[in-house]
Amino acid sequence: MKPITGVTVNIVSDASDLIVSSDSASWAVSHLTEVLTKKGLNVSDADKGTEAGAKTIQIRVCGAGSAGAQQAAQASGIPLPTDAEAFSIVNVGEAITVIGADANGLVYGLLELADRVTYSEEPEVTLRAVESYSEKPHNKVRSINRLYVSEVEDKPWFYDKAFWDEYLTELASQRFNRLHLALGMGYDYGHNPDVKDNYFCFAYPYLLNVPGYDVRVTELPVGEMERNLETLQYIAKEAKRRGFHFQLGIWTHAYVQEDSPDSNYKIAGVDDSNHAAYCRDALQLLLETCPDIDGVTIRTHYEGGIPEPAHLFWEVVMAGVTACGRPVEIDMHTKGVDDQMLQIFLDTGMPIVLSPKFWAEHMGLPYHQAAIRPWELPVAKTDRPDLMSITATYRRFTRYGYGDYLKEGRSYGVLHRIWPGTQRVLLWGDPAMAAGYSRRGSFGGSIGIELSEPLAFKGRKGSGVAGERDPYQDISLQLDGQEWRKYLYYYRLWGRLLYNPDTQPEVWQRLLRHQFKAAAADCEQALAHAGRILPLVTTAHLPSAANNVYWPEIYTDQSIVFTGKPSPYDFDSPAPKTFGAVSPLDSALFYRIDDFVEDCLNNQRNGRISPLEVADRLTKLAETAEQYLIASASLIEDAADSSYRRLAVDVAVQAGLGKFFAHKMRSAVAYSWHERTGSQERLAEALDSYRLAKAAWEQIVADTQGVYRDQQAYGYLALMRGSWADRLELIEEHIGLMEQVYANAQAGAEPAGTEVAAGGANESVGTHAHASGAASSPSAIVSPEEFIPAAASIQEEESKTAVKGDYPNALSYADIFPSAHGASDRATLSHKSPQFFRRGDSVEIRAKLSGLSEGVVVKLLYRQVHQAKAYETVEMSSNGSELTATIPGVYTDSVYPLAYYFELHNSQGQAWLAPGFDADLSNQPYYDIRQQV
């Protein structure tokens, strides 16, 4: 850039200030200097001893305890930062003072100036206009999980130091403070036979030789182990230099993969006799050799390669952490962790963090599920012949949420990890939802959130292809090995809003203005509305909690009509394994489709959100996203710009997915009604809606063909690879089955309640009769039963069939739709939650009704913040519009906080929940109260 004539930026740092002289702060000053220079400003790091003038901009760098910081704070009225990672920027007298409470706070203040200048057309004006303000973090931990799962796709970025320099700088600029580099997540032990790509699965011998053991990777080229270690040391050092806590994930401790004789790499020199001792000594040596590793993440349950119970193994291995001579955080992936296992890790004396999954292996709406699915509740029996004697029995409720880990007064931290099952490829960007997640990061005293970043698990389980980590087929959209840069907006939203959920929109809007100029505001809104679609689908409809089975972004269709044929979702969906039978991920707040229909036919609706309400929200989100996208197209300067084309396609696809799932949910409701009543009108409606869903999918195919590669590979099964076009055949097949049901009904051939077979027109067709031994059609997907043991599946003795009958009390079909009732038809409940409660004391809950409150009955549903606990229900007492209920002291006498919500019923058969969801779906739809400590 051409220099800006006569303007000098004078950066003044006090070398005697320990915060200012830290490695991180020194790096941030250097980065700011580089940015200013690139923008054409002259930079001097000498104190000229004069006040800033018309041609000089002075930036003073101070720790909070310095005299300069105190003078600036007094002059401006801006308080000195005191919280960890907090900072203040003071602009008084044409001098800018950046004050950090600690090194990270100072880094964030300096990087904020650099970011503003980077995206400014007038950097001098931008600097002079910087406002005085302070910021502090809402979440202690704001983590990114980067996964190494494919040798051919991940080795290039792993060894690329230039990538790490740019990537880490961007993450630091967006205020992430923890980097988790995960090794050994390429496979799940016990589920994946015939493993080939096992690089780093058992990480230690890929990194170092351990004295006293002859353990080695026999096929590893000479010098590669040393290169791996040097690379890891570089990554850790550069992360620390930018203020990160560097976390190394060692997710697998199996030295040989089960039923995999042809793995690419073999581990020699280790067997059952020395396995635990070797891991102990290797872990100690690794921590000593890489002193910038701040913590290790460990998967202790059977998928990490150690059959349950594994307490003795881990007691040995953790001695290696204790012996390394410095504090090292131990992050325990919580699936199956019991009190005995937790105590083993606590006994190391190291800081312990438990990291449960936020929304199973997916991303739902930004709150912790109000209830888990019923088959995830614990069972007492632990006598099992397989690997999972703990995970699949009395601790099974810890698999997909926070379990029972949010005890008050606990001696460990809780960090919630968002897994990558919902959205992997498409650009996501909703500020409201990111802010909502940020606020939930501290739920129950939790310490924050870890994100599995975009493209996580790309090339997993041997599906990687050299040179194809970039998802685009269109050469003009490819990013030349920098595919992560497509997601700059994603990193910015998450990082900044996890730091401060009340961050000013200008922070992300400056990037959008830089990219899209006059179209920026419409692009922002298009992405925001599109970004709410798949999290809503995930929350309301989850055929599988496993990210390597259910992929709503490139969805494998599930039949609405019962066929008896195997489906990839059978192991994790209740009988009769159809689309209508699928459970929501939050079983307390959302209806299952078949349950909703049953309740409407029996005039027994409860307040859960119906699939028709979900469908309406999806439709509105999709239409709104499309409207903003159309508006942006009229304002964009260059419609062929690659950044804009990537955004436009991804918004269009997400909108298409919203329409697809909305139409399919409506179809399933109508079909379920037909099954139970024999209504041909409902059957015809179901078929029409399914065809509309197909049309929406065909538009997605049209939008993506020639844009994305035909193989988006995240695993070896068909449902984890391929493209949107691949999925169309199965959708058409399932519509064909419904057409067959309709044809038979028209001809009077078959009543509802029979089976749709996999074959020709002469076979019986209908719905949910029990079937066995049905043949697979050519388009059938290989069932995950091949790699997920029956122990992890839903165990049901018999199919739950739909029964055709008479329903004299049924609600009118027209009345079950949200459009039949306006918001004004419902009473409004207002409530202010208590700030805290005392253990063992009763808690009085007060609320007030307004609007059409006559005849409205209100129930209070409450439970401890423990996901194996059921809700207690009490009808609230009323005194006019005033409502009261009491949570008894005998119930509050536990180590857990409380969660509760309200269910309202009126005399017209309507029911709804409070507080419910706001328009942006980003609030917590229940209340929680902490104990007073």
N, C-alpha and C positions, 0 to 999 in steps of 0.2 A: 504494500500500500504506500502511496505517496506520503512523505512526512508532512505533519501539520506544522507549518512554519511558526517558529517562535514560541512554541508551547512546550514547557518542560514539566514533567511530573517528578517531584522530589520525594522519594520514599525514605522516611527517617525511621530507623529501628534502633532501639536501645540494646546493645549487645550485652549489657549487664543484667537485663531482665531474663530470668530463666525461661519464662514462657516464650518470649520473643526469640530467644536463641535456640529453642528446641529444633530438632531436625524437621519436624512437621511444619512449623511456622516458617523456617528458612526456605523449605521447599515451596510453600505457598507464596512467599514474597518473590521467589524466582519465577514462579508461574505467572503471577500478576505482571511482573516486569516484561516477560515474554509476550503476553497478550497486548500490553500497552504498546510495545515496540512494533508488533505486527499491525496494529491499527494506526501507525504513523506518528505516535507520540514519542518525544525524547524523554528518556528516563535517567534520573540520577539517583544514586543511593547515598549521596553525601548530604549532610546537614549544612546548608549554606549559612545558617545563622540569621536568616532574614525571614520576615513574614511573607506568606504567599501573596503574590501580586497578580496583575491582570494576565501575565504570561507564565505564571507558575501555579501549579496545583500541588499542594503538599499533602502527602498521605503519611500519617504518623501511626506507627505500629506499636501497640502497648499491651502489656498484661494488666489485668484489673487492679493489681496492687500498686501500680506505678504512679508517680506523681503526675505524669502527663495524663493518665487515664482519669485521675480524680479531678484535675483541672478542667478537662473536657466535659466531664459529667456535670460538674457544678455550673459551667457556662451554659450548658444546653438544657439542663433539667432532666436529662436522660439518666436513669439509674445505672450504676455499675453492674455488670453481669456477675452473678454469683453461682448459678447452677452449672453443673458439669456441661460442657459443650455449648454454653451460652455465649453470646457476644453482643456488643453494642457498636453501632456506627454513628459517629457524631460529626456533623458538618456545620462548623461554626467559624466565621471569619475566613472563609475561603480555604480552610484547611480541614481535611477529612481525617478523623481519628478512628482507627479500628481497634477495639478493645476486646480481648478475649478473657473469659473466666479461666480458661486453661488453653492448652495448645490447640485442641480441636476447635474450641470456640473461635480462637484467633484465625485458624485456617478457614473456617466457614465465612467469617467476615471478609477476609481477603479474597476468597474465591467468589463471594457475592459481587464484589467490585469487578473482578475479572469477567464474570458472566455478563454483567450489564454492559461492559465495554464490548465484549465479543459480539453481541447481537445489536449493537448500536450503529447507526449510520453517522452519528455525530458524537464520537467518544468524548471530546472535550466538554461539550454541553451536557452529556450524560453524567460525567463525573461531578461537574459543578452543581448539578441538580439533585444529587443524592440526598435523600431525606435522612434525618436523624431518627433512629429507632433501635429497639432491642429485640432479640429473639432468644428463645430457649427451647429445648427439645421436649416434646410430649412423651416420646418413647425412648427409653434408655438404649434399646438395641434396634437397629434398622439394617437388616441384613439382606444380602444377595447370595443366592446359592447357585454357583456355576458348576455344572456337572461334566465330568469326563466319562463318557459311556461308549465311545466308538473310536477305535484306534485310527481308522482312516479319516474320519471327519474331525476328530478333536486334537490329534497330534499337531496339525499345523498351527492352531491358535495357542496351544500349550507352549510350544517352543518360540513363539513370536514375541520377542521382547518389546517391539514397537507397538504391537497390539496391547500388551499389558500396560505400557506407559499411558497410552491414550484412554484405554478403557477405565483404568483405575482413577485417572484424573477426572473423567466424566462422572464416575460414581461418587468421588469425593466432592465434586462441585455440587452434586445434588444431595449431599449430606447423608449418604449411606455411611455407616461406621463399622460395618462388619462384613467381611468377605469369607464365605464358606466355599472352599474348593473341595468338591466331593469326588472321592475316588471309590470305586467298588460298587457303584449303583447301576452298573450295566445289566446285571441280572439279579433275580431274587432266588436265593438258594432254596431248593426244594420244589420249585415251580417250573424250572426251565431245563429240560433235558437237552442233550446234544449241544452244549455251549461251545462256540468257536471263538468269538472275539472276547477273550478274557484278559486283555491288557489292563493292568492296574487292579484287577479284581481282588487279588491278594497283594496289597500294595508294597509291603516292606521289601521283598527281594528285588523289586523294580527300582528301588531307591538306594539301597546300601547293603553291604556285607556286614554281618554281625559276627564279631569275634567269638570263637567257641562253637560256631555252627557252620556247616557246609551247606547252607541253604542258598539256592540260586534258581534263576529262571533259565532253563537250559537253552531255549531258542533265542534269548536276548542277544543282539549283536554286541560285539566288543565295544566298550565305551559308552553304550547307551544308558546303562545304569548311572554312570557318573554324570552324563548329560541331564538325566532326569532329576538327579539331586541338585545339580547346579541351577536348573530351571526353577525348581521348587524354592530354593533359597532366594533366587532373584525375585520371584513373585511375592514371597513373604516380606522381604526387605522393602520392596517398592510399595507394598500395601501399608506397611508400618510407617513409611516415610510420609504417606498421605493421611495418616491418622486412623487407619483401619485397625480393628482387632482382626487378626488373621486366624481363621479357623480351618483346620484340615479335617475333612471327613474321611474316615476309614470305615466304610460301610460294610465291608465283607471281610470276615476272618477265616473263611474256608480256603484251605490251600489246594483243594481239588474240587471241581464242580461235579455234582452228582450226575451220574449217567451221561458223562461227557468225555469219552475216550479220545476224541479228536480235537480237543482244544488247541488253539494256535500256540499256546505257551504252556509248558509243563513246569511245575515246581518240584525240584529235587531237594532231598536232604531234610525234609520235615515229615513227621508222621504223628500218630496219636501220642507217642511216648514223649515227644519234645515240643508238641504244638503250642501249648500254653506258655511254656517257659521261653520258647523262641519269640512269640509275640510280645511277651513282657520285655525281653531284652532288646528286641528290635524297636519297640515303641520308645523305650528309654533312650536308645542311641539316636533315634530320629529327632527326638525333642532336644537332645544335646547338640546335635549336628546342625539343626535349624532353630537357633534361639529366637527367631522372629515368629515362630508358631506360638500363638497365644492360647490356643485351645484345640481340642480334638472332639469330633462328633462320632459317636459310636452307635451302631445298631446292635442291640443286645439280644433281640429275639431271633427265632430260627432262620429268618430270611437272610440274616447276616452270616449264616453258615455254621452256627453252633446249635445243635438240637437242644430243646428245652427239656428239663431245667438246666441252665448253664451257669448257675451261681458260682460254682467252684472254679470254672474256667476264668470267669471275669475277675474273681478275687485275685487270681494269679496275675493276670494281665495288667490290672490296674496298679500293681506294685511297681510297674515300670514308670508310670506317671509320677508316683510318689518319689521315686529314686532320682528323678531328673534334676532335682535341686532348685526348682523355681516353681512359682504358682502357674498352673496350667488349667484353664477351664475345661471341664468335661461335660459335653453336651450329650445327653442320653435321648435318643429317639424313643418315644415313650411306649410304643406298641408292646404290650405285654409286661411292662416294668411293674413289679410288685414291691411291697415294702422291703422284703429281704434283699432284692437286687438293689434297690435304691440305697439301702443302708451300707451295702458293700462299697458303693461309689462315694457316699458321704464319708465313710471311714478313711478315705484317702486324705482327707483334710483339704482337698482342692475345691475351688468354687464349682458347684454343680448346677447345671441348667437342664431342665426337662423340656423337650421340644415336641409337643403333640401336633398332629395335623389339625389345621384350622377347619376345613370342610372336607373330611375324608381325603381323597387324593385329587381334589378338584378345587374350583374357586366358586363359591356361592355368593350370596349377598353379604354385605359387610356387617355381619353380627355372628355370634357363636350360636349354633343351632339350638333351638329351644328344647328339642328332644331328639335322641338318636333313633334309628330304625329299630323295631322291636326285636329282630333276630340278632342284634348286636349286644343285647343284655347278657349278663354273665350266667353261666351254668356252673353247678357245683362239681360235676364229675371231672376229674383230672387224669383218670386212668386211660391213656391213649397209646396206640401203637405207633403214632407218627411223630413228627418233629415238634408239634405245637401243643404240648401238654398244658401250657399256661395261656398262650395267646388266644387259643380257640375255646377256652373254658372260663375260668373264673375271672380272667382279665380281658375277655374279648371286648368289653365296652371301652377299652383304651385304644382300640385300633384306629378310630377315625375322628377323635375329638379330644377335649381336655380331660375326659375321664373323671377321676377323683383327685386330681393333682392341685386344685386351687384351694388348698387348705389355708386357713388363716394362720399366721405365725410360722410359716414353713421356712426351712433352712436351705432352700434351693430357689432358683429363678425358673420362670415358665416363659418360654418363647414359642409363639405360634407360627408354624411353618405352612405356607400356602403352596400346595402341590400343583403340578402343571397339567392336570388332566383336562380341564375345561377348554382352555384356549392356548395354543402353542405357536401358531403361525401368524394369525391375523393381528394387526396392530390394535392394541387396546388403549383407551385413554379417556377415563371419566374422572374428573377432579372430585366430584361429590362422593363417588364411591371410594376413591383412594382416601379421602378425608374420613369417611365412615370407618374404613378399616383401621386407620390410624387411631381413632378414638377407641376402637375395640381392642387395640394392641395392649392397652393397660387394664383390660377386663380382669377383675378379681385380683388386682395387684400384679398382673403380668408385666414382663419387662420389654415386650415388643413383638415384632413380626419379622419373619424371614420369607423372602419371595424366591420361588423357583422361576428363574427368568425365562423370557421367550426362547423358543427352540430347545428348551430343556428336554432331555431324552431323545433328541434327534440322533438317528442312527443306532438307537439302543438295540440290544439283543441280536447283534450281528447284522442289522439292517442297513448299516452305513455304506455309502458309496463314495469313493475318493472323488473329491472335487465337487460334491453336490450338497455341501452344508447350506449353501445359498438356496432358498426355496424356489427361486424364480427360473422359469424357462425363457422368458423374454429377456434377451441380452440387455436391452436398454434399462431394465429394472434391476439387474444384478448389481451387487455392491462390492465386487472385486475382493472377496475375502474379508470384507468388513460388514457382514450381514447384521451384526449387532447394532450398527448405526441406524438401521431402519427403525429401531425402537427407542431412539433418543427421547421422544416425548413420553413414552412409558416410564423410562428411568427417572425422568425429571418429575413427573407427577408423583410417583411412588416415593422417591427419596425426599422431596421437599415436603410433601404432605404427611409422611410418617414422622418427619422432624417436627412439623407444626401443622396440625389439621386446619388451622385458620390462616394459612399462608395466603398472601394476596395474589389474585389471579394474574397480575402483571408478570409474575415469575414464569408461568408457562406460556402466557400470551406473547412474551417477547420472542420465544422460539418460533411460535406459529407465524408471527408477523414476518420474521426473517425468512421463513420458508414460503409463505403463501400470500404475503402482502395484504391486499384488500380483501382477500377471501378468508383471512385468518379466523375471524369470528364465526363464520359459518362452518368452517372446518372443525373448530373447537366443539361446536354444538352437535355436529354430525357424529363425531367420534364419541362424545359423551353419551348420547342416546343409544348409539349402536353398542357401546360398551356395557350397557346394563342388560342386554338381551341374554347372552349365554350364562351369566351368573344367576339370572332369574330362572332360566330353564333348569340349571343344575340344582338349585334349591328346591324347586317344585316337582322335579321329575328325574329320578336317578335310577336307571336300570342296573347300574353297578357302581360301587364305591371305588373300584380299582381303576386307576388311570390307564392301565394297559389293556382295558376292556372297553370302557365307555369313553367315547371321544365325540362330544356333541358338535364340535367344530367341523369335523368331517364324519358325520353320523352314519352308522350302520343301522339300517331300518329294522325296527321291531314290529312284528305283525300285530294289528288290532284284532284280527280274527284268529281264533285258536286253531292250530294245525296239528299239534302233537309233534311237529318237527323240532329238532334241537335248535336252539338259539344261543348265540354267544353270551346272552344275559341270563340264561337259565339258573346258573349257580347262585346268583345274587338278587334274583327277583322272586317274589312270592307267586305261588300258584294262582292262576293257571299260566303264568309266564308270558302274558300278553302285555301290550302297551298299556291297556287300561288297568292292569293289575300292579303296575310299577309303583313303588313307594316314593314319596318325596324324600329328599335328604333330611328335611326338617319335618318329622312326623307329627309334631304338635301344632304347627301353624298352618300347614298345607294339607289339603285333601288328596287322597288317592282317587283316581278317576272312578273306579268301580264303587268305592265306598261312598263317594259323593252321590252317585246315581241311586244307590241303595237307600241312602238317607232321604233323598228327595222323594223317592217313591213311597217311603214310609212316613213322610212328613216329620222327620226327626233330624233336620239339619242342625249341625253345631256351627260354631263360629269360624272354623278353619277356612282358609282361603280356597275357593273352588278352582278347578281347572279352567272354568269359563272366565273367571276373573283374571287368571294368569294369561289366558289367551288374549283377552282384551288389552291387557297391559303390553303384551308382546307386540300386538298389532299397532298400538299407538306408538310404541318406541320405534318400531320399524318404519312407520310412515313418517314420523318426525325426523328420524335420521335421514331418510331419503329427501325430505323437503329441504333440509339444510344442505345436503350434498348438491342438490339441483341449484340452490342459491349460490353455493360456492363456485360452481362451474361457470356461472355468469360473471363472476368477479375475478377469477384466476387469470393472471397475465399470460401464462403459458400452459395450456391444457396438456401439453406433451411432457411437461416437467416430471421427472421420474418420481420425486417425492410426492407430488400431488397424485400421480397415477396410482402409486402404491396405496396411498390413503383412500382414494376414491374406490378402488376395487375392494379393499377390506371393509369399508363401510357398507358397500352394496351387498357383500356376502353376509355380513352380520345382520343386515336388515332382511335379507332373504331367509336366513335361518330363523329369525323372529317370526316371519310369516309362515314358514313351513311348520314350525312347532305349534303356532297358534291354530292353524287349520287342522293339524293332526289331533290336537287336544279336543277341538270341537267335534271332530269326526269320532273320536273314541267315546266321548260322552254320548253322542247320538247312538252309536252302535251298542253301547252298554245298555241304554234305555230300550233299544230294540230287543236285545237278548232277553230282557226281563219282562217285556210286555208284548213282544211279537209285532210291534208297530212297524209296518212297512214304510210309513212316512219317515220315521226316524232312520230307518235303514237307508232310504234314498238320500236323506240329508247327510248321513255319515259318508256315503259314497261320494257325494258332491264335494264335501269338505276334504276328503282324502285326495281327490283329483286336484283341488286347489293347492293342497300341500305339494303335490307332484309338480304343478306348474311353477311354484315358487322355487323348488329345487332345480328345475330345468333352467330357470333364469340364473341361478347360482352357477350352474355348469357353463352357461354362455358367458358369464362374467369372468370366469377363471380359466377357461381353456385358452391355451397359448400364452397365458400369463404365468401361472404356477406350473412347476414340474408335474408330470403325471404321477410320480412317486414321491409322496410326502411320507417318509418312512420313520416311524418311531417304535418299531418292533417287527418281528418276523411274521406275526399273524396278519391275515388279510385285513382285519378290522383296524389294525394299527399302521396301515400303509395304504398307498394309493391316492386317489383324488376324489373330488366331488362327483365327477363323471362316472367313476366306478360304482358309486352307490345307487345310481338311478335304476339299474336292473332289478335290484331287490325291492325297491319302492314299487316298481311296476308289477312285480310278482305279487306283492301283498295287496295291491289294489285289485289285481285279478282275482284273488281269493274272495275279496269282498264282493266283487261283481258276480262271482259264482253263487255266493249266498243270496244276493239280490235276485238273480235269475231263478234260483230254486224257490225263493219265497213268492215270486210272481207266478210261478207255475204251480204253487201249492205243493211242491215236492217234499220239502223238509221244514219242520218247525224249528224255531230257535232252540238252542240247547244241544245241538249235535256238532259233529266235528268237521272241520275243513281238512281234507286229506291233501297229501302232497302231489297227487297225481291228476288224472284227467277229469273230464266233466261228469263222468258217470259215478264218481265217488261222492260219498255223502259230504255235505257242507253245512256249516253252522258256527258253533261257538265253543263252549268250554267243557265238552265231555272229555273224560280222561282218555288218553291215548298212549300207546307204547309201541316201540319198534317202528315208528314211521321212518320212511326212507328220506334221505336228504336229496334235495333237488340239486341240479348242477350249480346253482348260484348260492347254495348254502355256504355259510362261513364256518370254518373250523371252530369247534366249540372250545372255549377256554377251559372246559373240564379236562382237557388234555394236559393243562399245565397248572391248574389250581386244584389242590386236593379236595376231596369231598368234605373233609373236616372243616374247610373254610367256607363251605356253601351253606345255604339255607337248608335245614333239615325239616321236611314236611312228610307226614305220613300219607296224605292223600290230596288230590287236587281239590281246590275250592271252586265248585261249579256255579255257574249262573243258573238260576231257576226261574222259568217263566211262570208268572202267577198273576193274581188279581191284587191290585193295590188301591183299595177304596179310599184311603186317606192321602193319596199321592198329591203332591204339589202339581199344579199345571206346568207343563213343559215350558211354556212361554215365561212362567214366573221364575224359573231357575236361572235365567240370564241376568247378568248385572244391569243390563240396559233397562230391565223392567222396573228397576227401583233406583231413584235418584238419591244422592247423598242427603237431601233434605228429608227423606223418608225415615231417616235413622236418628235416634237420640245421640247426643254427643256426650262422652264421658271425659271429664277433666280430673286430673290427679297430680299431686306433687308427692314424689317419693320421699320417704324419710332419708336423712343423710346417712344414718348408720343405725345399728341396733346393738344391744348388749346381749351377749350369749346367755341363754336361760331366761331372758325376759320376753314377755309377749310383745308382739308388734301390732299396733293398731293401724289398719289401712283405711284411709278415708278417700272418698271420691264424690263427685257431684255430677248429676245428669242435667242436661239442658236440651231444648228442642222437644221433639215428640217423645216424651219420656213416660207417658201414661201406659201402664201395663208392661213396662220393660223390666225384665228380671236380669240381674247382674250376678255373675259368679266370679269369685276370685280363685285363680289357679296358682298355686305356689309350690316350690320345692327348693331343696338345698342345691347349691351349685355343684352338682355331682351327677354325672350323666347316667348312672345306673339307678338313680332314684326316680320314682314315679311322682307325678303331681298330686297334691292334695287339693280337693275342691270344696269350697264352702260358698253357700249363697249369701250375698251381702244383705244386711238389714237396711231397711230404708226408713227415712223420716222425711217425707216429702221428696225433695230432690237430693237430700244428703244420704250417702251410703257409707256403711261401716262394716268391717270384718276384722277378725283378729287371728293372727298367726300365733298359736299358743307357745308359751315358754318351753314346754317339753320338746317342741319341734326345733326351736332355735338353739337348743342346748347341744350344739355340735361344733365341729371345727370349720364349717363351711359358711360362705355368704348365702344370701337368699336371692332367688329370682322369682318373678311373678308377672302375671298379666290378667286381663279381664275378658270375660265372655258375656256378651249381651244378647238377649232374646226378646223379640217383641211378639205381640199377639197375632201378627200376620204370618208367622212361621219363619221370619228372617232371623238370622243370627250373625254376629260379627265379633271381631276381637278389638281390644284396645290395649296399647296405643296403636297397633297396626303399623302400616308402612306409610311414609311420606311419599310425595309424588316422585322423588328421585330415588326411592328404594334404598336410601343410604343411612337410615336411622336404625336404632336398635328397637325391635318391635316388642320389647318387654322391659320390665324394670329390674334393676338389681340393687342390693343393699349390702355393703360391707359391714363386718363387725367392728365395733369400736375397740381398739386395742389399747 
